[in-house]
Amino acid sequence: MRSQLERYSQRLEELNFLLSREDIMKDMTQFLSLSKEHADVSAVSAPFERWKQRMSDKEEAEQMLKTEEANVSGVSGASADPQANEMLEMAQEEIATAQTELDQLEAQLQRMLLPKDPDDSRPAYLEIRAGTGGDESALFAADLLRMYTRFSERMGWRIELMSESQSELGGYREVVLRIDGSNVYGRLKFESGGHRVQRVPSTETQGRIHTSMCTVAVLPEPDEALAVQINPADLRIDTYRASGAGGQHINKTDSAVRVTHLPTGIVAECQDDRSQHRNKARALQVLSARIQEKERSERSAKEAATRKGLIGSGDRSERIRTYNFPQGRLTDHRINLTLYKLTYILEGDMEEVISSLEHARQAEQLEELEVGGLYK
């Protein structure tokens, strides 16, 4: 692990040199790419340099401790030098302080070196679908939409509505968003799965608690260079009039587009734009993401046959979370996390939930890889 970290320090020196070259500064594309790499490498190199400094401090304190212990042991009790005793205490305190910080830095560096999902930095498509529970499920889908929208606003992400199918009572049978910003997929990817709600519906006259379900899927937007190649002959493209609010043109033009991938039966649609051409382009983007996610899920299923991950597969049929309104409680079943702040979470205060899932995944990866210590 230490040799791996040393390579970060070497690469940082190389990047410092490259970014100082005039020819690279004139090439904006290359300059921005190297600048991003410089920021990523610095994020690891800085705590490693601090680790080396504190290791040196600890070794010096240990040497001082040995010297002072030898001096004190050679002097009889009454004539012992008070200054030597003070130096002993200082050395012991420095060793303890340095060791505490070294442990913290080592844990931080181990997390930084964990394998990263290359899609973490990608924009994402967030799909919410009503499940069992009828109108109540559709209303809960609207609550989830607001929760994710508010969280995205807190993160400074950009949100784009791709398609929606509203229910009669103001909920959603289905809604698809595109979210763009820093590390969107990396932060939201653990949201995929079944979300269960327990509450008294507004239409319930007996005050009974009902249980409903919604499914959430988070798909990374494919990199155009690596996107799934789709044969146009495998597509069926239908146009239709968009539904819902949107002005007079909604009722007069067939601007909405539905694209079906015939070999897999996967469907994507977009109706948000007045332009049929733009809606088609967006629907194809969503379709490509869904096909890629299908391939990813198949790979995950094969891996899960030999090992079941803590966080789960992200399959929509997997119940991951319960929102209990009477108790004001949210429970994430994958990591046994229970929080009694449901109102705040539904208003977008999701940081504690998402961070807990990220930390659980990091702990799982560390256990899988059996990462050795820096001292080895």
N, C-alpha and C positions, 0 to 999 in steps of 0.2 A: 504493500500500500504506500509506503514511503517513497519507493522508487517511482511509482505512478504520480505522486504529488510533485516530485522533483521535476518531472517532465512539464508540469504546469509552469513552474518557475522558469524553466528554459524557454518554453514557448512564449512566455510573457516578455522576455528579453528580445526574442525574435520579432514579436509584434511591435514593441517599442521602436525597434530599428526600422521596420517596414513602414510604420505610420509617420516616420520622420522623413521619408524619401519624397522628393518633390514629384516624381512621376506618378507615385501612388496617390498623392494628395490631389492630383489633377484628374484622376480617374475616380469619379464620385461613386460609381457602383462598387469598385474594389475597395475604396476607402471606407464606405459604409459597412461592407461585409467584414473587413478587418477590425473596424471599430467595435462592431457587435461581438466578434470573437474576443477582442481585448477585454470588453466588459465581463464576458462570461468567464474567461481565464482568471481575471483579477479577482473575481468573487471567490475563487478557490485558493488562489495564490496568497492572498492577504492573510486569511486565517492560518494558512500553513506557515508563513513567515513568523506570525505571532507564536505558533506552536514551537517552532525552532528556538525562538528567543526565550520562551518560558522554560523549555527543556534545558537550555544553557544556564539560565538563572538557578534552576533546581540543582543542577550538577555542581555549580559553584557553591551553593549553600550546603550541599552535602559534604563537599570538601572542607568547607569552613567548620562544619559540625565535627568532623573527624579530628581536625587540628585542635579545636578548642577542648574536645573531650580528652584528648591526649594531654593537653596542658593542665586541665583540672585534675585528672587522675594522678598526675605527678606531684601534686601539692597537697599537704595535709589539711584537714578540715578548717582549722582556725585561721590558717594563713592563706586560704583560697582567695583568689582575686575576684572581687565582686564584678569587675568589668568582664572577666572571662565568663562568668555565669550569665551575664547579660548577653554576651555574644552567642552563647549557647541557645538561649531563648529566641534570639533574633533569627538564628539559622533554622531552628525547628519551625518557627512561624513561617518563614519564607518557603521552606520545603512544603509545608501543608498548603499554603496559599497557591503555590505554583502547581502542585498536584491537582488541586480542585479545578484550576483553570485548564490544565492539560486534559483532564477528563472531559470537560465541556467542549474543548476544541476538537478533541478526537471524535466525539460523537457527531459534532457538526460536520467534520470533514468526511466521515463515513457516509453520512446522508448525501453529501454533495457528490460523492463518487458512485452512488447507486446508478444502475442503468436507467436512462431516461427514455420515455416514449417519444419518438421523433414527432409525433402528432401533437404533443402537449402545447406547442406554441401556435397551432393552427386555429383559425376561426371554427365555429361549431354550429351545427344545426340542432336545435332543441325542439323535440316533438312531444306534445302532450296529447294523450287520447283518453277519453272517458271510457270506463270499463263497466263492471257490474255496479248497479245502483241507479240506473236510469237518469232522471233529471238531477238527482243529488250528485251523481258522479260528474255530470257535466258542469255543475256549479263548482264542484271541487277543482275541476280542471281550470276554471277561471281563477280560483284562489292560487293555484300553483303558477299560473301564468303571471299573476301579479307579483308573487314571491320572487320568481326568477327575473322578472323585469326590474323590480326594485333593487335586487342584488346587483344586477348588471349596471344599473345607474350608479350605485355606490362604487363599483369598480371602474367606472369611467368607460365602459364598453359601449359600442354602437349596436343598436337593435334594429332588425329589419323584419317586418312581418311578411312571411312567404305565402302562407295560405291559412284559411280559417273556415271552420264550419260551426256556426253558432246554433245553440239549442233555443227552444222557445222561451225558457225562463231567464235567458241572459248568460247561460254558461256556454261551454264549448264541447262539441263532440270530438273535435280535433283542431289543433292549432300548431303551426310550424313557424319557428323563428330562426333567423340567421343572426348570430352574435359574433361580433368582431372586436378584437382588442388584444391586450397582453395576456398570453397564457390562458385563453378562454377554455379550450378543450381540456387542458391539464387540470383546471380547477373544477370543471363541471362533469368530468367523465364518470365519476362515481355516483351520479344522480340517476343513471339508467336503471330501470327496474320498476317494480310495482309499488305504488304509494297508496296506503290505506288510510281512510279517514273514518273516525267514529264521532258522530255528533247527532244532535236532534235537528232534522231538516225543518226548514220554515213551513213546509206543507204538512208536518206531523202534528195532529191534533191531540194525541194522547201523551205527548212528551217523551216518546220512546227514542232511545239512541239507535241510529241506523249505521251500518257499516257499508262503505262504498269503496271502489277502487278506481285509480287512474294509472296509466302506464306512461313512463317517461323514457325517451331514448335520446341520447346525446351522441351525435355523429360528427367526427372531424371533417371539415371541408377538405376534399382531396387536393393535394398539390397537383397543379395542372401538368407538371412534368411527369408525375407518377400516377396520375388518375387512371382509373379503369378505362380501357379502350372499349367503347360500345359500338357495335356494328349497327349502322342506321337501319339495316334490314330487320333487325331484331326489335324495332320500336314500333309501337302504335301510338299515334298522336291524335288526340281528340281536342276540339275546342268547344267551349260552351259559355253561356252567360254567367258572369260572376254573381254570387248571391251575397246578401247582407248590405250594410250601409256603404255608400260610396258615390252617391250622386246619380244623375239621370243616365249617364253613359253605362252604368252597371246594367241597366235593363235593356239597352239598345244595341250593345256590341258583344260579339263573341270573343272577348279578350282573354278569358281564362283558358288555361291549357292543362291537359292531363296527359302524361306520358307513361306508357306501360312498357316494361321490358318483358317481352314475350317469353324468353327462355326461363326466367325466374318468377314471373308474375308480379314483380315489384312495381309499384305505382308511385308516381310523384306528380304533384300538381301545384300550380301557382296562379293566383288571381289578383294579386295585390296591385299590379301595374296596369295602366290603361293600354299599354302596348302589348299586343299578342306576341310580338317577336321577343321582347324582354322577358315576358312571362315564360315563354318556351325555354329561353336560355337558363333562367333560374330553376325551372323544373328539371332540366337536364342536370344541373349541378346537384340538386337534391337527390336525383335518381342515382347519379354516380356515387354519392356519399353512401346511399343505402346499399348499393351493390357491394361497395368496399366494406361496409360494416358487416354484411352477410358473410363475406369471406373471412373477416376478422373473427366473427362469432364462431365460425366453423373451426378455425384454428384453436380458439380458446376452449371449445368443447373437447377437442382432442387432448389438449394439455390438462383439462380438468379430469379426464379419465384416469390420469395418474396422480393428480394432486388437486385438491379443492382449495382454492385461495380463500383467505379471510374475507376479503372485500366482495368476493363473488364474481360471477361471470358477466354481470351487467345485462343478463337476459330479462326481457320485459315481464316474463311470467314469474320471475323471482321477487317475492315480497321483500322489500328492503327497509321500509319505514312505515311507522304508524303515527298519525296526527290525531290525538285524542283531545277534542275540544272541551268536554266537561271538566277534565283535569288540567287543561292548559299544558298538555304534555306532548313532547315529540320523542319518539324512541327509534333509533336506528338499530335494527336487529342484527346487522352484520358485526358490529363492534360493541354491542350492549351499551350504547350511549343513550342516556335519558336526560332530557333538559325540560325544565318547567318554565319555558319562556316562549310558548307557541305563538302568542300574539306578535311578539317582536320578530320571530323567525319568518312568519308569513308576511311581514312588512319588509323583508329583505335582509334581516340581520342573520345571515347564514354563515358567517365567518367561523364560528366555533364548530359548527357541524362539519363544514368542508375541511377545515384544518385537522380535525380529529380523524377524519377518513384518510387524509394524506399521511398523517403520522402513523396510522395503523398500517398503511401500505408500506411505508418505509421500514417499519419494524419487521414486517413480513419479509421484505426483500433482504434485510440484513440477516434474518434467520436462514433464509434460503441460501444465501451466498456464503454464510459463515465467514464474514469479513474478519480478517486478523487485525490485531492492534498495531499502532504506529511503532510500538517499541520492539516489534518482532523483526 
